[in-house]
Amino acid sequence: MRIYARKTLKDDINHLEMFKVTKIGITKYEDYFGRAYPFGKYDQIFVPEFSSGAMENVGCVTYHESYLFRGETPSAAKLLSFSNTNLHELSHMWFGNLVTMKWWDDLWLNEAFATFMAYLFESKATELEYHDQVWVENVMCIFWGMNADMMTSTHPICCEINSTDEATSIFDGISYGKGAAWLKQAYNIIGHETLKKGLHLYFKKFEW
């Protein structure tokens, strides 16, 4: 595992916390997904003027530099937010890279699962001093989904997409927030172990 940034920003990287969260995530995901981390490396790169918050690539996640703690003592809220993003992108190594949906109709299989898994396992990471605040922050994600659902542009979590141009319109609070809220309800109904068994079957059947 490696972390990259501009040399002038190296002192602003909380690398101990990043490696700690990443190792916790890999350990918990490997157990819950029933599949070892599928790639030979894991790089995390802070990119100048990056166009989004973070992006998963195979074995490499890119971050916006706003996630750095530049001249500040990191608050619990910022640590919580960045750890959640870290775990979200790490989850994509399984949801998105190991298993990729056939078409954009099922974008939620990437984003809703990565969102929910990040919150779930961040809340279970007792090694993190802020783990008990995770579901409070999750409310903001739910509101993101609710706000998107009130617009005329609302759509089902899983919806028909006819082109890649059209696909860009569903990277929104419904695919992420509402999808994750639905998964949380399903998780609470069927239980931790039942979902775990289902995911083991899912990854075994659809990997690569």
C-alpha positions as CSV (number, residue, x, y, z in Angstrom):
1,M,0.0,0.0,0.0
2,R,1.3,3.4,-0.9
3,I,0.1,7.0,-0.7
4,Y,1.1,9.7,-3.2
5,A,0.8,13.4,-3.2
6,R,2.7,16.5,-4.3
7,K,6.0,16.8,-2.4
8,T,5.0,20.1,-0.9
9,L,1.9,18.5,0.7
10,K,3.5,15.4,2.2
11,D,3.3,16.8,5.8
12,D,-0.4,17.3,5.4
13,I,-1.1,13.6,4.8
14,N,-2.4,11.8,7.9
15,H,-0.8,8.6,6.6
16,L,-1.0,6.7,9.9
17,E,-4.8,7.2,10.0
18,M,-5.2,6.4,6.3
19,F,-3.2,3.1,6.5
20,K,-5.1,2.2,9.7
21,V,-8.5,2.7,8.1
22,T,-7.4,0.9,4.9
23,K,-6.1,-2.1,6.7
24,I,-9.3,-2.3,8.9
25,G,-11.4,-2.1,5.7
26,I,-9.4,-4.8,3.8
27,T,-9.6,-7.2,6.8
28,K,-13.4,-6.7,7.4
29,Y,-14.3,-6.8,3.7
30,E,-12.3,-9.9,3.0
31,D,-14.2,-11.7,5.7
32,Y,-17.6,-10.4,4.9
33,F,-17.3,-10.7,1.1
34,G,-15.7,-14.2,1.3
35,R,-13.1,-13.1,-1.2
36,A,-9.5,-11.9,-0.6
37,Y,-8.5,-8.4,-1.8
38,P,-8.3,-9.2,-5.6
39,F,-5.4,-7.1,-6.7
40,G,-1.6,-7.0,-6.0
41,K,-1.4,-3.4,-4.7
42,Y,-3.4,-0.6,-3.3
43,D,-2.4,3.0,-4.1
44,Q,-4.1,6.2,-2.8
45,I,-3.2,9.4,-4.7
46,F,-4.1,13.0,-3.9
47,V,-4.6,14.7,-7.3
48,P,-4.4,18.5,-7.9
49,E,-7.6,20.0,-9.3
50,F,-9.3,16.6,-9.4
51,S,-12.8,16.8,-10.8
52,S,-14.6,14.8,-8.1
53,G,-14.2,13.8,-4.5
54,A,-12.7,10.4,-5.1
55,M,-12.6,7.7,-7.8
56,E,-11.8,4.0,-7.7
57,N,-9.5,2.5,-10.3
58,V,-8.1,-1.0,-10.2
59,G,-5.7,-1.1,-7.3
60,C,-5.6,2.7,-7.2
61,V,-7.9,5.4,-5.7
62,T,-7.6,9.1,-6.5
63,Y,-8.7,11.8,-4.1
64,H,-9.3,15.5,-4.3
65,E,-6.7,17.4,-2.3
66,S,-9.5,19.0,-0.1
67,Y,-9.4,15.7,1.9
68,L,-5.9,16.7,3.2
69,F,-5.6,18.2,6.6
70,R,-3.7,21.3,5.5
71,G,-2.5,23.3,8.5
72,E,-5.4,22.1,10.7
73,T,-6.0,19.8,13.6
74,P,-8.4,17.2,12.1
75,S,-11.8,17.3,13.6
76,A,-13.7,14.2,14.4
77,A,-16.2,15.1,11.7
78,K,-13.5,15.4,9.0
79,L,-11.8,12.2,10.1
80,L,-15.2,10.5,10.0
81,S,-15.9,11.8,6.5
82,F,-12.6,10.9,5.0
83,S,-12.6,7.5,6.6
84,N,-16.0,6.9,5.1
85,T,-14.8,7.9,1.6
86,N,-11.7,5.7,2.1
87,L,-13.9,2.7,2.9
88,H,-16.4,3.5,0.1
89,E,-13.6,3.5,-2.5
90,L,-12.0,0.4,-1.1
91,S,-15.3,-1.4,-1.3
92,H,-15.3,-0.7,-5.0
93,M,-12.4,-3.0,-5.4
94,W,-15.0,-5.7,-5.0
95,F,-18.2,-3.8,-6.0
96,G,-17.2,-2.5,-9.4
97,N,-13.8,-3.9,-10.2
98,L,-14.0,-7.6,-9.2
99,V,-17.7,-7.7,-10.1
100,T,-18.9,-5.1,-12.7
101,M,-22.5,-4.6,-13.6
102,K,-23.5,-5.6,-17.2
103,W,-24.9,-2.1,-17.9
104,W,-25.7,1.2,-16.2
105,D,-29.2,0.1,-15.2
106,D,-27.5,-1.5,-12.2
107,L,-25.3,1.4,-11.2
108,W,-26.7,0.9,-7.7
109,L,-24.8,-2.4,-7.5
110,N,-21.7,-0.2,-7.4
111,E,-22.7,2.9,-5.6
112,A,-25.4,1.9,-3.1
113,F,-23.4,-1.1,-2.0
114,A,-20.2,0.8,-1.6
115,T,-22.0,3.5,0.3
116,F,-23.8,1.1,2.7
117,M,-20.8,-1.1,3.3
118,A,-18.6,1.9,4.1
119,Y,-21.0,3.1,6.8
120,L,-21.7,-0.4,8.1
121,F,-18.0,-1.4,8.6
122,E,-16.9,2.1,9.8
123,S,-19.5,1.7,12.5
124,K,-18.1,-1.7,13.5
125,A,-14.5,-0.5,13.5
126,T,-14.1,0.0,17.3
127,E,-10.5,0.8,16.7
128,L,-11.6,4.2,15.3
129,E,-12.5,6.6,18.1
130,Y,-15.3,8.2,16.2
131,H,-17.0,4.9,15.1
132,D,-20.0,5.5,17.3
133,Q,-20.9,8.6,15.3
134,V,-21.2,6.9,11.9
135,W,-25.0,6.5,11.7
136,V,-25.5,10.2,12.7
137,E,-23.5,11.2,9.7
138,N,-25.4,8.6,7.6
139,V,-28.5,10.8,8.1
140,M,-27.0,13.4,5.7
141,C,-26.6,10.7,3.0
142,I,-30.2,9.7,3.5
143,F,-31.4,13.3,3.1
144,W,-29.3,13.5,-0.1
145,G,-31.4,10.7,-1.4
146,M,-34.7,12.2,-0.2
147,N,-33.9,15.6,-1.8
148,A,-33.1,13.9,-5.1
149,D,-36.3,11.9,-4.8
150,M,-38.4,15.1,-4.5
151,M,-37.2,16.4,-7.9
152,T,-38.9,16.0,-11.2
153,S,-35.7,14.1,-12.3
154,T,-36.4,11.3,-9.7
155,H,-36.0,7.8,-10.9
156,P,-36.1,4.2,-9.5
157,I,-32.9,3.0,-7.8
158,C,-32.6,0.5,-10.7
159,C,-33.8,2.1,-13.9
160,E,-33.5,1.8,-17.6
161,I,-30.6,3.6,-19.1
162,N,-30.3,3.9,-22.9
163,S,-26.9,5.5,-23.4
164,T,-23.7,6.3,-21.5
165,D,-24.6,10.0,-21.7
166,E,-27.8,9.2,-19.9
167,A,-25.9,7.2,-17.3
168,T,-24.1,10.4,-16.0
169,S,-27.5,11.7,-14.8
170,I,-28.0,8.9,-12.3
171,F,-24.8,9.5,-10.3
172,D,-27.0,11.2,-7.7
173,G,-28.5,10.9,-4.3
174,I,-30.9,8.2,-5.4
175,S,-28.2,5.8,-6.7
176,Y,-26.1,6.5,-3.6
177,G,-28.2,7.7,-0.7
178,K,-31.6,6.1,-1.4
179,G,-30.0,2.9,-2.6
180,A,-27.9,2.7,0.6
181,A,-31.0,3.4,2.7
182,W,-32.9,0.6,1.0
183,L,-29.9,-1.7,1.6
184,K,-29.8,-0.8,5.3
185,Q,-33.5,-1.7,5.6
186,A,-32.9,-5.0,3.8
187,Y,-29.9,-5.7,6.0
188,N,-31.9,-5.1,9.2
189,I,-34.7,-7.4,8.0
190,I,-32.6,-10.4,6.7
191,G,-29.7,-10.0,9.2
192,H,-25.9,-9.7,9.1
193,E,-25.1,-13.4,8.5
194,T,-27.7,-13.9,5.8
195,L,-26.4,-11.0,3.7
196,K,-22.9,-12.3,4.3
197,K,-23.8,-15.7,2.8
198,G,-25.5,-14.0,-0.1
199,L,-22.5,-11.9,-0.9
200,H,-20.2,-15.0,-0.8
201,L,-22.4,-16.6,-3.5
202,Y,-22.6,-13.3,-5.5
203,F,-18.8,-12.8,-5.7
204,K,-18.2,-16.5,-6.4
205,K,-20.7,-16.5,-9.3
206,F,-19.9,-13.1,-10.9
207,E,-16.2,-12.4,-10.2
208,W,-14.4,-11.0,-13.2
